[in-house]
Amino acid sequence: MIRIGTRGSLLARTQAQTVADALIAAGHPAELVIIKTAGDASQAPVAEIGVGVFTTAIRVALQNREVDVAIHSYKDLPTAPEPGLVIPAIPPREDPRDALVSRGGMVLGELPPGSTVGTSAPRRAAQLRALGLGLEIRPLRGNLDSRLGKVASGELDAVVVARAGLVRIGRADEVTESLDPVVLLPAPAQGALAVECRSDDAELVRILAELDDASTRAAIDAERSVLAALEAGCTAPIGAIAEVVESIDEDGRIFAELSLRAAVAAEDGSDVIRASTVGPVDRAEQLGKDLAAELLELGAGELVSHLR
């Protein structure tokens, strides 16, 4: 039996269950093991309680052999590799965009100045402020049910959350607007899962690798490479999105390339520095490093220096 460690929220359990179902379908019995993390025990803003707040306890259980596999929302993982652990599978990614859920069905541009918008991410808050819409951005914690409940109760006019989470728990119909990355660039690796195990468990590494999606892995490698090169954590106001796209060479032949966009925002929304690039899929990590270097040349270092 493959024991899969996960947080206990509905979203985390649903995500982990998709991996368990895939393993079971492939002939490998699996079960979920619920683990409480520091992030589950605290209501403080994520930026205050630190990187890895949702992942450390699960990784400790994995290293202590209490579970065999750990499932993470990839965007929550620190960029530095964890000794003794490996990620053999990144399954196909869900829609990485952010989503607005508002009262009255208003899209972002229709919210009146002074509207209260809740979000848990400094990245979202910074980019929303940069739009100059006069919105009042409020910190938001809790599971998706409680976040959406603040809109339904009238406590907030709207919330911005990851669309992938709403899709996975069957509440995508509550999305008022799926926000184009041109408006709000997602967090690096948003919508993707990391399937992690111990590096010395060769047979399990082989089994899990069958769940890996090459295009998703390339995109995630590029996005997280930007984050790592900027030396900023997963709560920093940095957005990035990559996707494998089809291009045509001068002889009319179709080939795959990796398109990558990234942005660094001032926390108060006073500045947003953006850059983009396209390159070979098999050089995803280097593509991210190169784009981060371009962002630094454009002045991004000043925006993230205090976050290091």
HELIX and SHEET records of a PDB file:
HELIX    1   1 LEU A   10  ALA A   25  1                                  16    
HELIX    2   2 ALA A   38  ALA A   41  1                                   4    
HELIX    3   3 VAL A   46  ILE A   49  1                                   4    
HELIX    4   4 THR A   56  GLN A   63  1                                   8    
HELIX    5   5 TYR A   74  ASP A   76  5                                   3    
HELIX    6   6 ARG A  103  GLY A  105  5                                   3    
HELIX    7   7 LEU A  108  GLU A  110  5                                   3    
HELIX    8   8 PRO A  122  ALA A  130  1                                   9    
HELIX    9   9 LEU A  144  ALA A  152  1                                   9    
HELIX   10  10 ARG A  163  ARG A  168  1                                   6    
HELIX   11  11 ALA A  172  GLU A  174  5                                   3    
HELIX   12  12 ALA A  202  ALA A  209  1                                   8    
HELIX   13  13 ALA A  214  ALA A  229  1                                  16    
HELIX   14  14 VAL A  281  ARG A  283  5                                   3    
HELIX   15  15 ALA A  284  GLU A  297  1                                  14    
HELIX   16  16 ALA A  300  VAL A  304  1                                   5    
HELIX   17  17 SER A  305  LEU A  307  5                                   3    
SHEET    1   A 5 ALA A  30  ILE A  34  0                                        
SHEET    2   A 5 ILE A   2  THR A   6  1                                        
SHEET    3   A 5 VAL A  69  SER A  73  1                                        
SHEET    4   A 5 LEU A 193  ARG A 198 -1                                        
SHEET    5   A 5 LEU A  85  ALA A  89 -1                                        
SHEET    1   B 5 GLU A 136  PRO A 139  0                                        
SHEET    2   B 5 THR A 116  THR A 119  1                                        
SHEET    3   B 5 ALA A 158  ALA A 162  1                                        
SHEET    4   B 5 ASP A  98  SER A 102 -1                                        
SHEET    5   B 5 GLU A 177  LEU A 179 -1                                        
SHEET    1   C 3 ILE A 238  ILE A 248  0                                        
SHEET    2   C 3 ILE A 254  ALA A 265 -1                                        
SHEET    3   C 3 VAL A 272  GLY A 279 -1                                        
END                                                                             
